[in-house]
Amino acid sequence: MAGAKIALSGAVGELNNDGNDNAAVNLPLTEVEAGFATITSQNDSGTKTGTRYMLSPETDADYRLRVAPETPFDDETFNYTAQNTGKHNNQSTTMTYGYTTGGLQTNASSITTTTTGLSMSTYAMFPFYSSGDSLYASYELSYSAQPTANTIVDVGLFLRPTTNPYAPTDGVYFRLTSAGLFGVINHNGTETTTSVFAFTYSDSEVHKYTIETNNNETGFWIDDVLYGQIQKPVTQGQPFMSTALPFSLRHAITGGAAGGVMQVTLRGYGVSHGGLFLPRSESEVNNGLFGSYQGLSGGTMGSLSSYTNSTNPTAAVPSNTALTANLIAGLGGQAWETATLALNTDGIILSYQVPAGTVSVRGKRLKITGVKLSSFIQTVLAGGPMNRTFTLNFGHTAVSLATAESAIAKARRVVLLPELTQTITAAQAVSTAVSQPGGTVSLFPEPIYVNPGEFVQIAVKHIGTVGTSGTIATNVQLVYSWK
């Protein structure tokens, strides 16, 4: 018996045609006739996996959809020419790094020698939560050649040893071998892999690679297209054993000489967390991304405080127009002042220039929320008595406090620090603290911002009777973050 047919016509009372040979359908408008329509979201069209990747949202008992805000953990662009030793740990055996404005390059000397390699990892480790939330690592990278014999490149979130060949011991990552590119999850040394991806690249062509991992599965995306997934093995609680992982890169030549020169250029990476709401201020986020109390990528590395290990400074007289040698060149430290500063003269005891933004240096604003300062007599003081007042000076585009305002330059902006005012008695004895009736901390109800290229300085003024000799030791620390 032939099946029943439904006519698609324009007649009233019949099922209508939308003009493209599809039935024109409206869902019922009355509650008693309502059927079911569900919401799903297409994460990937399935052009590479062959299956559309669809998920449905979750609604709680009070009709609210579950949402997943994303929290950034780290972000880096390799457009500078020296390692950021504050953020990244580099290991190498014969193979060398190349820091260029075009990216971090592996195998800069173009070797093919066996049993050589390198690895880079963030000092920071990024937490993995076992509550169904996702940890993301995304990076932009290019390969200089097609898959090469005896050459392995791993990039992603993983732990690695400090010895060659730096093979990952735990984590999730993309791996390139002579067979091609594929995804890996590693649970304490036991690897589970995808098949080789149906992905080809042109030499030196930059692509975006993303790893998304949670308690159920790990997805591997290239240019926002899903190329493969690995379900968590049923004998494991999560894809890897660690509860926190660094972002890492490994390039090794092992098993024989490489079939040709391979170089990898990492242009940048980002690590973030999606799903768990982590309320954080912008300052807190930026301190996590760029580092707190240390130099920015592309700038001067190391601590931004002027404090030499196990060595006291040499005493110096502050100047109004320059930072005298041995005083504080940074955002905190020890200033040993010879107490002969001329009366009623502003003398610079701390000076720092916010790095100017360039194509290779991230232009960041310095956000200052307070100043901490205290002093004692290091060498017995002759002369006095005197009062010492302090100012925070910022915004000027030249080091001198006498910089004039013009169309192409800025004079200093001044914030008085009355809480930090000090009183020194005549001939005050060595090792005695300088009195600060108002306290040792000055906090600002609203932050002060210093732009890239501008100076921030702490200055002192002596009022009373001039000192003729002696040393005043002052410890200074700015409370700050990057914006």
C-alpha positions in Angstrom: 0.0 0.0 0.0 1.4 3.4 -1.0 2.1 5.8 1.8 -0.2 8.8 2.5 0.8 12.0 0.9 0.3 15.5 2.2 -0.3 18.2 -0.4 1.6 21.4 0.0 -0.6 24.1 -1.6 -1.8 27.6 -0.9 -5.3 26.6 -0.3 -6.9 27.6 3.0 -7.1 24.7 5.4 -4.3 22.8 3.8 -0.6 22.5 4.7 1.2 25.3 3.0 4.5 25.5 1.1 7.0 28.2 2.1 8.1 28.6 -1.5 11.2 26.4 -1.1 9.5 23.0 -0.9 9.4 23.2 2.9 6.3 22.9 5.0 5.3 26.2 6.5 4.9 25.4 10.2 4.0 27.5 13.3 4.1 26.0 16.8 0.8 25.8 18.6 -0.2 29.0 20.4 -2.4 27.5 23.0 -0.9 25.8 26.1 -3.1 22.7 25.8 -1.8 21.9 22.3 1.8 22.7 23.0 4.3 20.1 22.2 8.1 20.4 23.0 10.8 22.5 21.4 14.3 22.3 22.9 17.2 24.8 22.6 20.5 23.5 21.5 23.7 25.4 20.6 25.9 24.4 17.7 29.5 24.6 18.9 30.9 23.2 15.7 29.4 22.3 12.3 31.2 19.0 12.1 33.1 19.9 8.9 36.2 18.0 10.2 34.7 15.5 12.7 31.7 14.6 10.6 29.3 15.2 13.4 27.7 18.4 14.5 28.8 19.3 18.1 25.6 20.3 19.8 24.9 21.0 23.5 21.8 22.2 25.3 21.8 24.9 28.0 20.9 24.2 31.6 17.9 25.9 33.4 17.6 25.9 37.2 14.3 25.4 39.1 13.8 29.2 39.1 13.9 29.5 35.3 17.4 30.9 35.1 19.8 29.8 32.4 23.2 28.7 33.6 25.9 31.1 32.2 29.6 30.7 32.0 31.7 33.9 32.4 35.3 33.6 31.3 38.1 34.6 33.6 41.6 35.4 32.1 44.5 33.8 33.8 47.4 34.8 31.5 48.0 36.5 28.2 51.2 37.1 26.4 52.3 38.5 23.0 55.8 37.7 21.9 56.8 40.9 20.2 59.9 41.7 22.1 63.5 40.7 21.9 64.5 39.2 25.3 63.0 36.6 27.6 60.6 37.8 30.3 62.5 36.0 33.0 59.8 36.9 35.5 57.1 34.9 33.7 58.8 32.2 31.7 61.2 29.4 32.5 63.4 28.3 29.5 65.3 25.0 29.4 67.5 23.9 26.4 70.0 21.4 25.3 72.1 22.7 22.4 68.9 23.9 20.6 68.5 27.7 21.0 65.7 30.2 21.3 65.2 33.3 19.1 63.4 36.3 20.6 62.2 38.5 17.8 59.5 41.1 17.3 57.8 38.4 15.2 57.5 35.9 17.9 59.4 33.4 20.1 61.3 31.1 17.8 62.6 27.6 18.5 65.7 26.1 16.9 67.0 29.6 16.1 70.3 28.1 15.0 68.6 25.7 12.5 70.2 22.5 13.8 69.1 18.9 12.9 71.3 17.2 15.5 69.7 14.3 17.4 69.2 14.3 21.2 68.7 18.1 21.3 65.8 20.2 22.3 64.2 23.0 24.4 61.2 23.7 26.4 59.5 26.9 27.7 56.9 27.0 30.5 55.2 29.7 32.5 56.1 29.9 36.2 52.4 30.4 36.8 50.2 27.3 37.1 46.6 27.5 36.2 43.9 25.7 38.3 41.7 23.0 37.0 38.4 22.7 38.9 36.5 19.4 39.1 33.0 21.0 38.9 32.3 20.8 35.2 34.0 24.1 34.4 36.5 24.4 31.5 40.1 25.4 31.3 41.2 27.0 28.0 44.6 27.5 26.4 44.7 29.3 23.0 47.8 30.3 21.1 48.9 31.5 17.7 51.8 29.6 16.1 53.5 28.8 12.8 55.7 25.9 11.6 58.6 26.7 9.2 58.4 23.3 7.5 56.1 20.3 7.0 56.1 17.5 9.5 59.7 16.3 9.8 61.3 13.0 10.8 62.5 12.6 14.4 61.1 16.0 15.3 58.4 16.4 18.1 56.6 19.7 19.0 54.2 19.8 21.9 52.3 22.9 22.8 49.5 23.3 25.5 49.0 22.9 29.2 51.5 20.4 30.6 54.2 19.6 33.2 57.6 18.7 31.8 61.0 17.7 33.3 64.0 20.0 33.3 66.1 17.5 31.3 66.2 16.7 27.6 64.0 15.6 25.8 61.6 17.5 28.0 58.7 15.1 27.3 55.4 16.0 29.0 54.6 14.1 32.1 51.0 15.3 32.6 48.5 17.5 30.8 46.8 18.2 27.5 48.5 19.5 24.3 48.7 19.5 20.5 51.6 17.3 19.2 53.3 17.5 15.8 55.4 14.6 14.6 56.4 13.2 11.2 53.0 11.6 11.1 51.2 15.0 11.4 49.3 17.0 14.0 47.0 15.4 16.7 45.7 15.9 20.2 47.0 14.3 23.4 45.8 14.0 27.0 48.4 12.7 29.5 47.4 11.3 32.9 50.6 11.0 34.9 52.6 9.7 31.9 49.9 7.6 30.2 48.9 9.2 26.9 45.6 9.0 25.1 45.6 10.5 21.6 43.3 11.5 18.8 43.9 10.2 15.3 46.0 12.5 13.1 43.9 15.5 12.1 42.9 16.2 8.5 44.8 19.5 8.7 47.5 20.9 6.5 49.3 24.1 6.8 51.6 26.2 4.6 55.1 26.8 5.9 55.3 29.8 8.2 51.5 30.3 8.1 50.0 31.3 11.4 47.0 29.5 12.8 45.1 29.7 16.0 45.1 26.6 18.2 42.7 26.1 21.2 42.5 23.4 23.8 39.3 23.2 25.9 39.4 20.7 28.7 36.9 19.7 31.5 36.1 16.7 33.5 34.3 15.0 30.7 36.2 15.6 27.5 39.0 17.6 25.9 38.5 19.3 22.6 41.1 20.4 20.1 40.3 23.4 17.8 42.1 25.0 14.9 41.0 28.4 13.7 37.8 27.9 15.8 37.0 24.6 14.0 36.8 21.4 16.1 39.2 18.8 14.8 39.0 16.2 17.5 37.9 15.3 21.0 39.1 12.8 23.7 36.6 11.5 26.2 38.0 11.2 29.7 39.0 7.5 30.2 36.5 5.8 32.5 39.2 4.7 34.9 40.3 8.3 35.6 38.7 11.1 37.5 39.9 13.8 35.1 41.9 14.0 31.9 45.2 14.5 33.8 46.3 14.0 37.3 47.4 17.6 38.1 45.0 20.1 39.6 47.0 23.0 38.1 49.1 23.2 34.9 51.5 25.7 33.3 51.4 26.8 29.6 54.3 25.0 28.0 56.1 24.4 24.7 58.5 21.7 23.8 60.6 21.1 20.7 62.8 18.0 20.6 64.9 16.1 18.0 65.0 12.5 19.2 65.6 9.0 17.7 68.0 10.3 15.1 68.9 13.4 13.1 65.9 15.5 12.0 64.9 15.0 8.4 65.2 18.8 7.9 65.3 22.1 9.7 62.1 22.8 11.7 61.5 26.0 13.5 58.3 26.9 15.5 57.3 30.5 16.0 55.0 31.2 18.9 53.3 34.6 18.4 51.3 34.6 21.6 49.1 32.7 24.0 46.2 33.1 26.4 44.9 31.0 29.3 41.4 31.4 30.7 38.8 29.7 32.8 35.1 29.4 31.8 32.2 28.4 34.0 33.1 29.4 37.6 32.4 33.0 38.5 35.6 34.4 40.0 35.0 38.1 41.0 38.2 40.0 40.7 39.1 43.6 40.2 40.9 44.8 37.1 44.0 45.4 39.1 44.0 41.9 40.5 43.5 40.5 37.0 46.3 42.6 35.5 48.7 41.7 38.3 48.0 38.0 37.5 48.5 38.6 33.7 51.5 40.9 33.8 53.1 40.2 37.1 53.1 42.2 40.3 56.2 44.1 41.5 58.2 43.0 38.5 59.0 44.3 35.0 56.7 44.0 32.0 57.4 41.9 28.9 59.7 43.9 26.6 61.0 46.1 29.4 63.5 45.7 32.2 63.2 42.3 33.8 63.4 41.5 37.5 62.2 43.4 40.5 61.0 46.9 40.2 62.2 47.7 43.8 65.7 49.0 44.3 67.1 46.7 46.9 70.4 45.0 46.7 70.7 41.6 48.4 72.7 41.8 51.7 74.2 45.2 50.7 73.4 48.6 52.1 73.2 51.6 49.8 75.8 54.4 49.6 74.5 57.7 51.0 73.8 60.5 48.6 72.3 64.0 48.5 68.9 64.1 46.7 68.6 66.4 43.6 65.7 68.5 42.3 66.5 67.8 38.6 67.7 64.2 38.5 67.8 61.0 40.5 71.2 61.0 42.3 73.1 57.8 41.9 72.5 55.2 44.7 69.0 56.5 45.5 65.8 54.5 44.5 65.5 53.8 40.8 62.3 51.9 40.9 58.9 51.6 42.7 60.3 50.9 46.1 63.5 50.3 48.0 66.1 51.9 50.3 67.2 55.5 50.1 70.2 56.5 52.2 70.2 60.3 52.2 73.1 62.5 53.3 71.3 65.0 55.5 72.7 68.1 53.8 69.9 68.8 51.3 69.4 72.5 51.0 66.4 73.8 53.0 63.1 74.2 51.1 64.3 72.3 48.1 62.4 69.3 46.7 64.8 66.4 46.4 64.0 63.2 44.5 64.6 60.1 46.5 62.6 57.7 44.3 62.1 57.8 40.5 60.6 55.5 38.0 59.6 56.0 34.3 56.6 54.0 33.2 57.8 52.1 30.0 56.6 53.9 26.9 54.4 51.8 24.6 56.0 50.6 21.4 55.4 47.8 18.9 57.5 45.6 21.2 56.5 47.0 24.7 53.0 46.8 26.0 51.9 50.3 27.0 50.4 50.0 30.5 49.2 52.6 32.9 50.6 52.5 36.4 47.8 52.5 39.0 49.0 53.9 42.4 46.8 53.5 45.5 49.2 54.4 48.3 52.7 55.1 49.6 54.5 53.5 52.5 57.5 55.2 54.0 59.6 55.2 57.2 63.0 56.4 58.2 65.8 56.0 60.9 69.1 57.7 61.6 71.9 55.5 60.1 74.8 57.8 60.8 74.5 60.3 63.7 73.0 63.6 62.5 74.7 66.9 63.0 72.6 70.0 62.6 68.9 70.3 62.7 66.2 70.2 64.0 64.1 69.9 60.9 60.8 68.7 59.5 60.7 66.6 56.4 57.7 66.7 54.1 57.0 64.3 51.3 55.2 64.6 47.9 54.2 62.1 45.2 55.0 63.6 41.9 53.8 62.1 38.6 52.9 62.8 35.0 56.0 64.8 34.0 57.7 63.7 30.8 61.2 64.5 31.9 63.0 63.4 35.1 63.4 67.0 36.5 60.8 68.2 39.0 61.3 71.6 37.3 59.9 70.3 33.9 57.6 72.9 32.4 54.2 72.4 30.9 54.1 72.8 27.1 52.4 71.4 24.0 54.9 68.6 23.8 55.8 68.1 27.5 54.1 67.8 30.9 55.0 69.3 34.2 54.7 67.2 37.3 51.4 66.7 39.1 51.8 66.8 42.9 50.0 64.9 45.6 50.9 65.9 49.2 51.6 63.1 51.6 50.9 64.8 55.0 50.6 61.5 56.9 54.3 60.9 56.1 55.7 64.2 57.6 58.7 63.5 59.8 60.3 65.4 62.7 64.1 65.1 63.3 65.6 66.5 66.5 68.9 68.4 66.6 71.8 66.0 66.5 69.5 63.0 66.6 71.4 59.8 67.6 72.2 56.9 65.4 69.8 54.0 65.2 66.8 56.0 66.4 63.6 56.1 64.4 62.5 59.3 62.8 59.2 60.4 64.3 56.2 60.3 62.0 53.2 61.6 64.0 50.7 61.0 61.1 51.8 57.4 60.4 53.9 55.5 57.9 51.2 54.9 55.3 49.3 57.2 52.9 46.4 55.5 51.1 44.4 57.2 48.4 40.6 56.9 48.3 40.8 57.0 44.5 43.7 55.7 42.5 46.3 57.8 40.7 47.2 56.8 37.1 50.5 57.4 35.4 50.6 57.0 31.7 53.3 55.2 29.6 56.4 57.3 29.2 55.7 59.5 32.3 57.6 59.6 35.5 56.5 58.9 39.1 58.7 60.2 41.9 58.8 60.6 45.7 60.4 63.9 46.8 61.4 65.1 50.2 61.8 68.7 51.5 63.7 69.8 54.6 62.2 72.7 56.6 63.9 74.2 59.7 67.7 74.0 60.3 70.0 72.5 57.7 71.7 69.3 58.4 75.5 69.5 58.2 76.3 65.7 58.2 74.8 62.3 58.9 72.7 59.8 57.0 68.9 59.3 57.1 67.9 55.8 55.9 64.4 55.8 54.3 62.4 52.7 53.2 59.8 53.5 50.5 57.2 51.3 48.8 54.5 52.3 46.4 51.2 50.4 46.4 50.5 49.9 42.8 49.2 47.6 40.0 49.1 47.8 36.2 46.1 48.8 34.1 
